Amino acid sequence: MGKARLLIVEDDHDISNMLNIYFTGQGYDVDIAPRGEDALDKTRQIMPHLIVLDIMLPDIDGYEVCRRLRINTRTSHIPVIFLTQKDERSDKLQGLELGADDYITKPFDIEELRLRVQNAIARAERESLTDAQSGLPSGRLIEDQLRRIIREKDWVLFDIRINHLEPFKEVYGFIAANDVLRFTGMLLGDILDEVGTNQFDFIGHAGGDNFIVISDYERSEKLNSRLKEKFSETIKTHYNFMDRDQGYLLVQKEKSESEKIPFMTLSIGMVSPRTHQFADIREITELAAEDRRKES
């Protein structure tokens, strides 16, 4: 996987700076939030693989931050490790009841915290909860959302695929391709926020070049067109100047032949109980994929 992203929510500058330096040296991408509201904003912008969350914050406390993360479908999967000066059983229980994954008390052993962070991220990936590249929900969490919506109405599911990712990976390498996956996950969140998100919206990474978005039906056409438009506008920054200038990617084939490959785009299939009937969750994904393939 690429670098795992940590969000450190801590108002003590000395502690946050120390954690930033340490975990950056361990190969993580680290972001710092000194306030609870800052943490919620940053989480919406760039999905972290894990949050280290201090309970005592200057605006809202860590318990409230964790509660809001857990009631929002887009962030409910993110592992949270509470960081606090308290060592009372009631405080630990409150954090665990809210859905925290672990708890460590100040003053803490930095190596112990590193192992807890490492194990929590590995556990989420091992249990098919998150995708290693994007940090988005995958596997079982996507299935859970499908089981939820099949009993409801007025939703829409988007099956989204990045066209021409493989030839891009062949030319630019897997690190650049992973950057495209992370970029796509961020873009999906940005467009949901732009069009008007709610706490039941969901973004998942089904694997490889395939993403899932669940939202309400009334916004479906606007979301569909805006996703394609914004992706096509911004994906060009992942290509070098020469490729952008010529308007395509040149891929070498056998016998010194080359092929012109268009820039990456999104293909999107949409299904909803307003337009389809589903016997089970398998039919939801199959019909969405079938609708997406009509664009190919």
Protein Blocks (a to p, Z undefined) as FASTA:
>chain_A
ZZdddddddfblklmmmmmmmmmmnopacdddfbfklmmmmmmmpccfbdcddfbdckbc
fklmmmmmmmpmklmmpccddddfbfcfklmmmmmmnopabdcdddddfklmmmmmmmmm
mmmmmnomacfklopaehjlmmmmmmmmmmmghiacdddddehklmmmmmnojklmmmmm
mmmmmmmmmmmmmnopafkbccddebhjbccddddfklmmmmmmmmmmmmmmmmmmmpcf
klmmnopacdddehhiacdddddddddddddfklbccfbfklmmmmmmmmmmmmZZ
